[in-house]
Amino acid sequence: MSRSRVLLTGLIGLVALLGLGAYWLTASSGEATLQTSVSVSEAMAGDTTGYRRATAPRPFSFPKDHGPHPGYKTEWWYATGTLSGPDAQPYGYELTIFRTGLTPPDEAPESPSGWRTNQLYLAHFAVTNGADEKFRAFERFQRGGAGLAGAQATPFRVWLDDWSMTGPDSSAFPLRLQAQQEGVGVDLSLRPTKPRVLQGDRGLSQKGPGRGNASYYYSYTRLATEGTLVLSGDTLSVTGDSWMDREWSTSALGPDQEGWDWFSLQLDDGRDLMYYQLRRTDDTPSRFSEGVIVGPDGSTQPLDRSDVSVKVLDTWTSPDGTHTYPVDWALRVPDADIDLRVTPLFPNQELDVSVRYWEGFVEVEGSATGRGYVEMTGYGDSPGSPVS
């Protein structure tokens, strides 16, 4: 939120998430197997002493800020897209790479070994196949050493094994995304058609009460996309639009927050709408929920909680019966004459990974038509658990 998104992944208090504890990764093998999923609030727990915090607006500097910010505990590079195949079949994808610090930067290890690192990377890759209503999701994690995973600004590159986001020397764009696993893959080129958007207050996105409970957050809300999609070993040419979020922070959900719903919608009239609704434990939206409307010319209209109404119209329960999510929404922004019905391409777009959440391709109708993505975290462990 980021992406969400949205906090998007303060999801990654990866120390808690992976059960590694705050110690150096020194073993010679970078692979491990996650045995269970945890709640978003558990994943975002952990000691943040010694890390920098997002406390005030700051000047952004590019290409430097496309690269890593190791002074902050967590950051992510997040992309989703809605694509069309040769016969106009709909497809979607998500590729997100997360970095987390296991210890503060002033405690960086002094060792000649390339295996020794205090940085951990995790990545999620998912593909929505609208032609046959199948959803595939994958997860990898790796140490930020020995060339196995990492991030750099110039030339731009963020990678985990052979999953990567890369760009030319002086820019992240055209951005190339590559990921492949078990007969599913993408190789896509992304080019912005609108200017970069600084979210919140000039790029400072407040997520809760208190100084420093915030992130630095910018987005590219519409990226012309083309390339190839691999499904069951078959390669398809695809085109469409993508959305990219970048956030870094040392923050966590507040004690009264349990998750979020994040909407990134690209409307056919040329507008883009982002809104994230942080959910409190009493199932009401936090006052720190916010968003933006980006006009066809790149102009921005900030949104706060009072500007947006989100009503859940229907829910879906995961096949194992443990998680229930909204999958049909009425979303209104009266001052912008926006009155939308948002529904998934199909309901089962849940990532059953270390932090279990729903992230999927949605379609829009009503006062405008369009497509986009929705991310939902923090939904309960039993059918019928509250929805926002």
Backbone hydrogen bonds in HBPLUS format (Angstrom, degrees):
<---DONOR---> <-ACCEPTOR-->    atom                        ^
c    i                          cat <-CA-CA->   ^        H-A-AA   ^      H-
h    n   atom  resd res      DA  || num        DHA   H-A  angle D-A-AA Bond
n    s   type  num  typ     dist DA aas  dist angle  dist       angle   num
A0008-LEU N   A0005-ARG O   2.40 MM   3  3.49 145.6  1.50 142.2 153.0     1
A0009-THR N   A0007-LEU O   2.15 MM   2  5.33 117.0  1.50 112.2 108.9     2
A0010-GLY N   A0007-LEU O   2.78 MM   3  5.70 134.4  1.99 145.7 158.1     3
A0012-ILE N   A0009-THR O   2.58 MM   3  5.34 168.5  1.59 115.5 117.1     4
A0013-GLY N   A0043-ALA O   2.51 MM  30  4.75 116.4  1.90 122.2 139.6     5
A0016-ALA N   A0013-GLY O   2.79 MM   3  5.65 122.4  2.12 131.6 142.2     6
A0017-LEU N   A0013-GLY O   3.00 MM   4  6.04 165.1  2.02 140.9 145.8     7
A0018-LEU N   A0014-LEU O   2.80 MM   4  5.72 164.1  1.83 149.7 149.6     8
A0019-GLY N   A0015-VAL O   3.08 MM   4  5.91 121.0  2.44 130.8 145.2     9
A0020-LEU N   A0015-VAL O   3.27 MM   5  5.56 137.1  2.46 147.0 154.7    10
A0019-GLY N   A0016-ALA O   3.18 MM   3  4.99 139.1  2.35  94.0 105.8    11
A0023-TYR N   A0021-GLY O   3.01 MM   2  5.74 132.9  2.24 103.5  90.3    12
A0038-VAL N   A0354-SER O   2.74 MM 316  6.20 148.0  1.84 164.2 167.4    13
A0043-ALA N   A0039-SER O   2.92 MM   4  6.18 160.5  1.96 152.2 158.1    14
A0044-MET N   A0040-VAL O   3.07 MM   4  6.19 137.6  2.26 140.2 150.1    15
A0045-ALA N   A0042-GLU O   3.13 MM   3  5.29 162.5  2.16 107.1 112.1    16
A0051-TYR N   A0048-THR O   3.35 MM   3  5.97 163.0  2.38 137.9 136.9    17
A0052-ARG N   A0071-GLY O   2.87 MM  19  5.56 169.2  1.88 149.1 150.8    18
A0065-ASP N   A0061-SER O   2.66 MM   4  5.63 157.0  1.71 159.4 167.8    19
A0066-HIS N   A0063-PRO O   2.97 MM   3  5.49 154.1  2.03 117.2 125.6    20
A0067-GLY N   A0064-LYS O   2.95 MM   3  5.54 150.5  2.04 114.4 123.1    21
A0072-TYR N   A0069-HIS O   3.04 MM   3  5.97 170.7  2.05 131.4 134.2    22
A0101-GLY N   A0073-LYS O   2.79 MM  28  4.96 148.2  1.89 140.3 148.9    23
A0074-THR N   A0249-SER O   3.04 MM 175  5.62 171.8  2.05 175.9 174.3    24
A0249-SER N   A0074-THR O   2.92 MM 175  5.62 160.5  1.96 162.3 166.5    25
A0075-GLU N   A0099-ARG O   3.01 MM  24  5.38 148.9  2.10 153.4 154.8    26
A0099-ARG N   A0075-GLU O   2.87 MM  24  5.38 166.0  1.89 152.3 154.7    27
A0076-TRP N   A0247-GLU O   3.01 MM 171  5.76 150.6  2.10 157.1 162.6    28
A0247-GLU N   A0076-TRP O   3.45 MM 171  5.76 160.1  2.49 147.4 152.2    29
A0077-TRP N   A0097-ILE O   2.95 MM  20  5.36 156.8  2.01 151.6 159.0    30
A0097-ILE N   A0077-TRP O   2.95 MM  20  5.36 159.6  1.99 151.8 157.6    31
A0078-TYR N   A0245-ASP O   3.05 MM 167  5.11 164.3  2.07 162.9 161.0    32
A0245-ASP N   A0078-TYR O   2.89 MM 167  5.11 154.1  1.96 140.6 149.2    33
A0079-ALA N   A0095-LEU O   3.01 MM  16  5.41 146.2  2.13 140.1 150.6    34
A0095-LEU N   A0079-ALA O   2.92 MM  16  5.41 161.3  1.96 157.7 161.4    35
A0080-THR N   A0243-TRP O   3.04 MM 163  5.44 153.5  2.11 149.7 158.1    36
A0243-TRP N   A0080-THR O   2.79 MM 163  5.44 148.5  1.89 160.3 165.2    37
A0081-GLY N   A0093-TYR O   3.10 MM  12  5.49 145.5  2.22 145.8 147.7    38
A0093-TYR N   A0081-GLY O   3.11 MM  12  5.49 145.5  2.23 145.1 151.5    39
A0082-THR N   A0241-ASP O   2.97 MM 159  5.73 148.6  2.07 167.8 172.7    40
A0241-ASP N   A0082-THR O   3.15 MM 159  5.73 150.7  2.24 159.2 161.0    41
A0083-LEU N   A0091-TYR O   2.67 MM   8  4.96 177.2  1.67 158.5 157.5    42
A0091-TYR N   A0083-LEU O   2.92 MM   8  4.96 159.2  1.96 136.8 137.4    43
A0084-SER N   A0239-THR O   2.75 MM 155  5.56 150.6  1.83 160.4 170.1    44
A0239-THR N   A0084-SER O   3.22 MM 155  5.56 151.1  2.31 143.7 151.6    45
A0085-GLY N   A0089-GLN O   2.83 MM   4  5.04 152.2  1.91 140.4 149.8    46
A0088-ALA N   A0085-GLY O   2.99 MM   3  4.98 153.8  2.05 120.8 117.9    47
A0130-GLY N   A0090-PRO O   2.88 MM  40  5.00 132.4  2.11 148.7 159.4    48
A0092-GLY N   A0128-THR O   2.96 MM  36  4.74 153.4  2.03 133.4 138.0    49
A0128-THR N   A0092-GLY O   2.82 MM  36  4.74 163.8  1.85 127.6 133.0    50
A0094-GLU N   A0126-ALA O   2.91 MM  32  5.10 146.4  2.02 145.6 145.9    51
A0126-ALA N   A0094-GLU O   2.93 MM  32  5.10 156.2  1.99 144.1 147.7    52
A0096-THR N   A0124-HIS O   2.97 MM  28  5.29 161.6  2.00 153.5 158.7    53
A0124-HIS N   A0096-THR O   2.92 MM  28  5.29 151.9  2.00 146.7 155.9    54
A0098-PHE N   A0122-LEU O   2.66 MM  24  5.10 175.7  1.67 169.7 171.0    55
A0122-LEU N   A0098-PHE O   2.99 MM  24  5.10 152.3  2.07 133.8 141.4    56
A0100-THR N   A0120-LEU O   2.88 MM  20  5.36 150.9  1.96 156.2 163.7    57
A0120-LEU N   A0100-THR O   2.96 MM  20  5.36 163.9  1.99 159.3 164.1    58
A0102-LEU N   A0118-ASN O   2.83 MM  16  5.17 175.0  1.83 150.2 151.9    59
A0107-GLU N   A0104-PRO O   2.95 MM   3  5.53 160.0  1.99 120.2 125.7    60
A0108-ALA N   A0105-PRO O   3.21 MM   3  5.36 144.0  2.35 117.3 114.4    61
A0116-ARG N   A0113-SER O   3.38 MM   3  5.62 152.1  2.46 102.8 109.8    62
A0146-ALA N   A0114-GLY O   2.80 MM  32  4.68 112.5  2.26 131.5 134.3    63
A0144-GLY N   A0119-GLN O   2.87 MM  25  5.00 152.6  1.95 146.4 138.1    64
A0121-TYR N   A0142-GLN O   2.87 MM  21  5.32 169.7  1.88 168.6 171.1    65
A0142-GLN N   A0121-TYR O   2.81 MM  21  5.32 157.2  1.87 149.7 154.9    66
A0123-ALA N   A0140-ARG O   2.79 MM  17  5.30 159.5  1.83 156.0 157.9    67
A0140-ARG N   A0123-ALA O   3.00 MM  17  5.30 156.6  2.05 148.4 153.5    68
A0125-PHE N   A0138-PHE O   3.07 MM  13  5.23 162.1  2.10 140.6 144.0    69
A0138-PHE N   A0125-PHE O   2.74 MM  13  5.23 151.0  1.82 155.6 165.4    70
A0127-VAL N   A0136-ARG O   2.88 MM   9  5.43 153.3  1.96 152.9 161.7    71
A0136-ARG N   A0127-VAL O   3.06 MM   9  5.43 165.8  2.08 154.2 158.4    72
A0129-ASN N   A0134-LYS O   2.82 MM   5  5.13 166.6  1.84 173.3 173.2    73
A0133-GLU N   A0129-ASN O   2.82 MM   4  5.47 112.7  2.28 142.3 160.7    74
A0134-LYS N   A0129-ASN O   3.17 MM   5  5.13 147.4  2.28 136.2 142.0    75
A0148-LEU N   A0145-GLY O   3.04 MM   3  5.89 169.6  2.06 127.7 129.3    76
A0161-ASP N   A0148-LEU O   2.87 MM  13  5.47 172.9  1.87 174.0 176.3    77
A0150-GLY N   A0159-TRP O   3.04 MM   9  5.63 155.5  2.10 145.9 147.7    78
A0159-TRP N   A0150-GLY O   3.01 MM   9  5.63 163.7  2.04 155.0 158.1    79
A0152-GLN N   A0157-ARG O   2.83 MM   5  5.39 142.1  1.98 153.9 164.4    80
A0157-ARG N   A0152-GLN O   3.10 MM   5  5.39 161.2  2.14 144.9 142.9    81
A0167-GLY N   A0156-PHE O   2.98 MM  11  4.99 152.5  2.06 139.6 135.4    82
A0158-VAL N   A0165-MET O   2.90 MM   7  5.25 152.3  1.98 152.7 160.3    83
A0165-MET N   A0158-VAL O   2.86 MM   7  5.25 150.7  1.94 155.9 163.2    84
A0160-LEU N   A0163-TRP O   2.91 MM   3  5.33 157.2  1.96 155.3 159.9    85
A0163-TRP N   A0160-LEU O   3.02 MM   3  5.33 164.7  2.04 136.2 136.3    86
A0164-SER N   A0178-GLN O   2.87 MM  14  5.36 159.0  1.91 152.9 158.9    87
A0178-GLN N   A0164-SER O   3.00 MM  14  5.36 162.0  2.04 153.3 154.6    88
A0166-THR N   A0176-ARG O   2.96 MM  10  5.23 156.3  2.02 143.3 151.0    89
A0176-ARG N   A0166-THR O   2.81 MM  10  5.23 172.7  1.81 159.0 161.6    90
A0175-LEU N   A0190-LEU O   2.91 MM  15  4.97 149.8  2.00 149.4 148.8    91
A0190-LEU N   A0175-LEU O   2.79 MM  15  4.97 154.0  1.86 142.4 151.4    92
A0177-LEU N   A0188-LEU O   2.90 MM  11  5.16 157.6  1.95 144.5 152.1    93
A0188-LEU N   A0177-LEU O   2.94 MM  11  5.16 155.1  2.00 145.4 153.1    94
A0179-ALA N   A0186-VAL O   3.13 MM   7  5.50 156.1  2.19 149.1 150.1    95
A0186-VAL N   A0179-ALA O   2.81 MM   7  5.50 151.7  1.89 156.2 163.9    96
A0181-GLN N   A0184-VAL O   2.76 MM   3  5.36 159.2  1.80 158.9 165.8    97
A0184-VAL N   A0181-GLN O   2.95 MM   3  5.36 153.7  2.02 115.8 124.3    98
A0232-SER N   A0183-GLY O   2.92 MM  49  4.81 108.0  2.45 133.2 147.2    99
A0233-GLY N   A0183-GLY O   3.23 MM  50  4.88 157.8  2.28 132.3 129.4   100
A0185-GLY N   A0230-VAL O   2.99 MM  45  4.67 153.0  2.07 126.2 126.8   101
A0230-VAL N   A0185-GLY O   2.76 MM  45  4.67 172.5  1.77 135.8 137.5   102
A0187-ASP N   A0228-THR O   3.01 MM  41  5.32 150.6  2.10 154.7 152.5   103
A0228-THR N   A0187-ASP O   2.92 MM  41  5.32 162.3  1.95 143.2 147.0   104
A0189-SER N   A0226-GLU O   2.80 MM  37  5.52 161.9  1.84 163.6 169.1   105
A0226-GLU N   A0189-SER O   3.16 MM  37  5.52 151.3  2.24 145.1 153.9   106
A0191-ARG N   A0224-ALA O   2.96 MM  33  5.20 152.9  2.03 142.9 151.7   107
A0224-ALA N   A0191-ARG O   2.75 MM  33  5.20 131.9  1.98 169.1 153.4   108
A0193-THR N   A0222-ARG O   3.08 MM  29  6.01 168.6  2.09 158.0 155.8   109
A0197-VAL N   A0219-SER O   2.83 MM  22  5.15 169.5  1.84 157.5 160.6   110
A0219-SER N   A0197-VAL O   2.85 MM  22  5.15 155.6  1.91 146.9 155.3   111
A0199-GLN N   A0217-TYR O   3.02 MM  18  5.59 153.0  2.09 140.7 148.0   112
A0203-GLY N   A0199-GLN O   2.85 MM   4  4.67 127.3  2.13 134.2 146.1   113
A0201-ASP N   A0204-LEU O   2.86 MM   3  4.95 156.9  1.92 147.8 140.3   114
A0204-LEU N   A0201-ASP O   3.07 MM   3  4.95 163.5  2.10 105.3 110.5   115
A0217-TYR N   A0203-GLY O   2.89 MM  14  5.18 155.9  1.95 140.8 148.9   116
A0205-SER N   A0215-SER O   2.81 MM  10  5.22 171.2  1.82 161.8 163.8   117
A0215-SER N   A0205-SER O   2.94 MM  10  5.22 150.9  2.02 132.8 141.5   118
A0207-LYS N   A0213-ASN O   2.95 MM   6  5.85 161.4  1.99 142.5 148.0   119
A0213-ASN N   A0210-GLY O   3.33 MM   3  5.83 166.7  2.35 128.6 129.2   120
A0216-TYR N   A0248-TRP O   3.00 MM  32  5.51 166.5  2.02 160.6 162.5   121
A0248-TRP N   A0216-TYR O   3.08 MM  32  5.51 143.9  2.21 144.4 154.6   122
A0218-TYR N   A0246-ARG O   3.03 MM  28  5.47 156.5  2.09 150.5 158.1   123
A0246-ARG N   A0218-TYR O   2.92 MM  28  5.47 151.3  2.00 170.7 171.6   124
A0220-TYR N   A0244-MET O   2.83 MM  24  5.08 158.1  1.87 149.5 154.7   125
A0244-MET N   A0220-TYR O   2.92 MM  24  5.08 167.9  1.93 147.4 151.6   126
A0223-LEU N   A0242-SER O   2.95 MM  19  4.87 143.3  2.09 137.1 140.3   127
A0242-SER N   A0223-LEU O   2.84 MM  19  4.87 148.1  1.95 132.7 143.4   128
A0225-THR N   A0240-GLY O   2.90 MM  15  5.07 159.8  1.94 145.7 140.5   129
A0240-GLY N   A0225-THR O   2.91 MM  15  5.07 139.7  2.08 144.3 141.8   130
A0227-GLY N   A0238-VAL O   3.10 MM  11  5.61 143.0  2.25 158.8 155.7   131
A0238-VAL N   A0227-GLY O   2.95 MM  11  5.61 165.9  1.97 144.8 147.2   132
A0229-LEU N   A0236-LEU O   2.86 MM   7  5.17 154.0  1.93 147.7 156.3   133
A0236-LEU N   A0229-LEU O   2.78 MM   7  5.17 164.2  1.80 152.0 157.6   134
A0231-LEU N   A0234-ASP O   2.84 MM   3  5.21 158.8  1.89 150.7 155.1   135
A0234-ASP N   A0231-LEU O   2.84 MM   3  5.21 162.6  1.87 124.0 124.3   136
A0257-GLN N   A0254-GLY O   2.99 MM   3  5.21 166.6  2.01 119.1 119.5   137
A0281-THR N   A0256-ASP O   2.78 MM  25  5.42 140.9  1.93 134.0 138.9   138
A0258-GLU N   A0279-ARG O   2.87 MM  21  5.93 163.4  1.90 158.3 162.4   139
A0279-ARG N   A0259-GLY O   2.82 MM  20  5.42 164.4  1.85 138.9 144.0   140
A0377-THR N   A0260-TRP O   2.99 MM 117  5.50 160.8  2.03 157.1 162.7   141
A0261-ASP N   A0277-GLN O   2.98 MM  16  5.14 146.6  2.09 129.7 140.0   142
A0277-GLN N   A0261-ASP O   2.73 MM  16  5.14 163.9  1.75 156.6 161.1   143
A0262-TRP N   A0375-GLU O   2.78 MM 113  5.03 159.9  1.81 153.6 159.0   144
A0375-GLU N   A0262-TRP O   2.86 MM 113  5.03 154.4  1.93 141.6 150.1   145
A0263-PHE N   A0275-TYR O   2.82 MM  12  5.25 166.6  1.84 150.7 155.3   146
A0275-TYR N   A0263-PHE O   3.02 MM  12  5.25 152.6  2.10 140.8 147.6   147
A0264-SER N   A0373-TYR O   2.93 MM 109  5.35 161.4  1.96 168.1 166.6   148
A0373-TYR N   A0264-SER O   2.90 MM 109  5.35 156.1  1.96 148.7 154.7   149
A0265-LEU N   A0273-LEU O   2.80 MM   8  5.06 170.9  1.81 154.6 157.2   150
A0273-LEU N   A0265-LEU O   2.78 MM   8  5.06 161.3  1.82 149.5 155.9   151
A0266-GLN N   A0371-ARG O   2.81 MM 105  5.60 171.7  1.81 166.5 168.4   152
A0371-ARG N   A0266-GLN O   3.15 MM 105  5.60 155.5  2.21 148.6 147.9   153
A0267-LEU N   A0271-ARG O   2.81 MM   4  5.32 155.4  1.87 165.2 173.4   154
A0270-GLY N   A0267-LEU O   3.02 MM   3  5.66 156.2  2.08 120.6 123.2   155
A0268-ASP N   A0369-THR O   2.74 MM 101  5.66 168.8  1.75 148.6 150.1   156
A0272-ASP N   A0294-VAL O   2.88 MM  22  5.00 153.0  1.96 141.5 150.2   157
A0294-VAL N   A0272-ASP O   2.77 MM  22  5.00 165.2  1.79 149.2 154.5   158
A0274-MET N   A0292-VAL O   2.92 MM  18  5.34 170.7  1.93 163.2 166.2   159
A0292-VAL N   A0274-MET O   2.77 MM  18  5.34 149.8  1.86 146.6 153.6   160
A0276-TYR N   A0290-GLU O   2.94 MM  14  5.76 173.3  1.95 161.3 160.7   161
A0290-GLU N   A0276-TYR O   3.18 MM  14  5.76 132.1  2.42 150.1 160.8   162
A0286-SER N   A0278-LEU O   2.72 MM   8  5.35 169.5  1.73 159.9 162.5   163
A0280-ARG N   A0284-THR O   2.85 MM   4  5.38 164.5  1.88 155.6 161.0   164
A0283-ASP N   A0280-ARG O   2.85 MM   3  5.17 152.4  1.92 117.0 119.9   165
A0289-SER N   A0286-SER O   3.16 MM   3  5.67 162.6  2.19 117.4 118.3   166
A0291-GLY N   A0303-LEU O   2.93 MM  12  4.76 151.6  2.01 134.0 130.7   167
A0303-LEU N   A0291-GLY O   2.91 MM  12  4.76 155.4  1.97 127.5 121.1   168
A0293-ILE N   A0301-GLN O   2.94 MM   8  5.05 150.8  2.03 132.4 141.8   169
A0301-GLN N   A0293-ILE O   2.84 MM   8  5.05 144.3  1.97 145.5 155.5   170
A0295-GLY N   A0299-SER O   2.71 MM   4  5.07 162.7  1.74 151.7 157.1   171
A0298-GLY N   A0295-GLY O   2.89 MM   3  5.06 165.2  1.91 114.9 118.6   172
A0307-ASP N   A0304-ASP O   2.94 MM   3  5.49 153.4  2.01 117.8 126.1   173
A0308-VAL N   A0305-ARG O   3.37 MM   3  5.69 152.9  2.44 108.0 114.7   174
A0309-SER N   A0332-ARG O   2.92 MM  23  5.09 160.3  1.96 148.6 153.6   175
A0332-ARG N   A0309-SER O   2.86 MM  23  5.09 160.8  1.90 148.5 154.8   176
A0311-LYS N   A0330-ALA O   2.90 MM  19  5.08 160.4  1.93 146.1 152.6   177
A0330-ALA N   A0311-LYS O   2.84 MM  19  5.08 156.2  1.89 147.9 156.0   178
A0313-LEU N   A0328-ASP O   2.69 MM  15  5.12 177.6  1.69 146.7 147.0   179
A0327-VAL N   A0314-ASP O   2.93 MM  13  5.76 164.1  1.96 135.9 136.4   180
A0316-TRP N   A0325-TYR O   2.76 MM   9  5.40 149.3  1.86 155.3 165.9   181
A0325-TYR N   A0316-TRP O   2.82 MM   9  5.40 163.5  1.85 159.1 159.5   182
A0318-SER N   A0323-HIS O   2.83 MM   5  5.44 162.7  1.86 160.9 166.0   183
A0321-GLY N   A0318-SER O   2.76 MM   3  5.25 161.7  1.79 122.6 127.9   184
A0329-TRP N   A0342-VAL O   2.97 MM  13  5.16 161.7  2.00 148.8 154.5   185
A0342-VAL N   A0329-TRP O   2.92 MM  13  5.16 163.9  1.95 146.4 151.8   186
A0331-LEU N   A0340-LEU O   2.95 MM   9  5.14 155.6  2.01 137.9 145.5   187
A0340-LEU N   A0331-LEU O   2.81 MM   9  5.14 177.6  1.81 157.8 157.7   188
A0333-VAL N   A0338-ILE O   2.83 MM   5  4.94 162.0  1.87 138.4 142.7   189
A0336-ALA N   A0333-VAL O   2.95 MM   3  5.59 152.6  2.02 122.3 130.7   190
A0338-ILE N   A0333-VAL O   3.21 MM   5  4.94 173.2  2.22 131.1 131.3   191
A0337-ASP N   A0334-PRO O   2.99 MM   3  4.97 166.6  2.01 110.8 113.4   192
A0367-SER N   A0339-ASP O   2.91 MM  28  5.30 168.2  1.93 146.3 150.2   193
A0341-ARG N   A0365-GLU O   2.79 MM  24  5.36 159.0  1.84 157.8 159.6   194
A0365-GLU N   A0341-ARG O   3.08 MM  24  5.36 152.2  2.16 146.2 154.6   195
A0343-THR N   A0363-GLU O   3.04 MM  20  5.47 164.5  2.07 155.9 160.5   196
A0363-GLU N   A0343-THR O   2.70 MM  20  5.47 164.6  1.72 170.0 170.2   197
A0345-LEU N   A0361-PHE O   2.97 MM  16  5.80 161.2  2.01 142.6 141.5   198
A0349-GLN N   A0347-PRO O   2.84 MM   2  5.93 121.8  2.19 118.5 101.5   199
A0359-GLU N   A0349-GLN O   3.19 MM  10  6.08 159.7  2.23 164.4 160.9   200
A0351-LEU N   A0357-TYR O   2.75 MM   6  5.50 154.6  1.82 163.8 172.4   201
A0357-TYR N   A0351-LEU O   3.23 MM   6  5.50 155.8  2.29 145.3 150.5   202
A0358-TRP N   A0376-MET O   3.06 MM  18  5.16 165.9  2.08 151.3 154.7   203
A0376-MET N   A0358-TRP O   2.79 MM  18  5.16 155.0  1.85 154.4 159.1   204
A0360-GLY N   A0374-VAL O   2.99 MM  14  5.62 154.2  2.05 153.7 159.8   205
A0374-VAL N   A0360-GLY O   3.05 MM  14  5.62 148.7  2.15 148.5 158.1   206
A0362-VAL N   A0372-GLY O   2.88 MM  10  5.29 163.7  1.91 135.5 136.9   207
A0372-GLY N   A0362-VAL O   3.03 MM  10  5.29 141.2  2.19 148.6 145.8   208
A0364-VAL N   A0370-GLY O   2.89 MM   6  4.85 154.4  1.96 141.8 134.7   209
A0370-GLY N   A0364-VAL O   3.19 MM   6  4.85 139.4  2.37 127.8 121.0   210
A0385-SER N   A0382-SER O   3.23 MM   3  5.84 138.4  2.41 142.4 139.6   211
